[in-house]
């Protein structure tokens, strides 16, 4: 039976979620503001810049937890080798400001955990950060003129840049069609904004999802003629040591200390429940910056576990923020559990071809 230690809750409990419905009047007002802002963009009172260049936007309507980072990695893996790829992120919770391109001296403090993850996993691509994407895109093209395609990470709601291909993600267990606006729900944009996407991916689906359920969701989303809907599950790959990169294994006799600072850890907890004897969890807020106090708590919690079977598991994003404690944690059995999307119903080939067709329509990529 898994035990859990909640350090900082990222998602509300069921009781709190019920209470949030009392906040519906505030959600109504927030929705009016967002609809007003979208109307100004639709009427071109607020301007959106278009580029004669392949720009792919990965985003969602909710706050976190839909799998944007693994989808960005999926696209990089798909395109890298054919094209020179750049990613552009805001660099959430970094300690710097303005535009920057990652180099050999860059840390997660400089560019944020997700861009640092891209930089470490794909050293051959350009990884850039910048709060103002409309300014950052020309800077990438000026400093890296060989770039063939730019992937915008978490930029669907930032309408000052009009991407050519918008990929909108929605969680199978929290579809945008069933959610409420903040603060009563998790939506930061109105459901009607989904019409701006060319691709909608329902993420974190069960691997045994039926055709009937797929069709029911398509009917519920009610896509426009220009939209294509795909379905994907989360797959966990082989764990590897945070610092040495050596592969590891999970087995049913292990006790795991889970360090988790992501928006929605439930799929990860479900996975561990099936594959290890039990786990304790120290949970942090999304993008939590680890401190020396956290380090002491991690060590203390770890020492309480069965010495012959204990192991620490964390996410790739959290691992980026643990790098500064390499000296203190290098000898600990602390492993990353990487994740990726896998398309269901044979959708991978269609998705790949749709992305390739978009990129190849630009003269410089022919």
CORPEDA-V15876 format. One line per field, one symbol per residue. ss: DSSP state (a for helix, b for strand, c for the rest). phi: phi as a letter, one per 40 degrees, with the letter a starting at -180 (. if undefined). Layout:
ss: ???
phi: ???
This chain:
ss: ccccbbcccccccaaaaaaaaaaaaaaaaaaaaaaaaaaaaaccccccbcccccbbbbbbcbcccccaaaaaaaaaaaabccbcbbbbbccccccccccbbccccccaaaacaaaaaaaaaccccbbbbcccaaaaaaaaaaacccccbbbbbcccccccbcccbbbbbbbccbcaaaccbcccccbcccaaaaaaccbbbbbcccccccaaaaaaaaaaaccccccbbbbbbbbbcccbbcccccbcccccccbbbbbbcccccaaaaaaaaaaccbbbbbbccccccccaaaaaaaaaaaaccccccbbbbbcaaaaaaaaaaaaaaccccbbbccbbbbbcccaaaaaaaaaaaaaaccaaac
phi: .cbbbccacbbccccccccccccddccccccccccccccccccgcccbcbbcacbbbbaacccggbgccccccccccccchcbcbbbbbcgdgccbbgcabcbcccbcccbgccdccccccbccbcbbbicccccccccccccbcccbabbccfbcccccbbccbbbbbacdcadccbcbcdccbbcbbcdccdccccbbbccgcccbdcdccdcccdcccfccdcbbbbbabcbccccacdbcgccbbbacccbbbcbbbbcbcddcccccdcbbcaabbbbbcdgdccbcccdccccccccccdccbcabbaccccccccdcbdccbdcccbbcbcbacbcbfgcccccdccccccccccdcbc
